Amino acid sequence: MTTREREYARANQQRAAQYTELWIVGSSEDLAVMLHAAAQTGRLVYVSAPHQMGGDDTRHRRYLRLRSS
């Protein structure tokens, strides 16, 4: 591995370490409370549109990206 490749790999790892990515599942009201709290702390970077779980399940899921620090 060349020096350039090592530096590129290290930079990518550092960028990835800056964020936490997760899926949250719950009722619309519960998700709204969680998103509001994340936005108020300044950690919310990205949130997806709500997706229904499917079937008889009335919950929704959303993808979040939060700042780690």
Secondary structure, 3 states (H helix, E strand, C coil): CCHHHHHHHHHHHHHHHCEEEEEEEECHHHHHHHHHHHHHHCCEEEECCCEEEECCEEEEEEEEEEECC
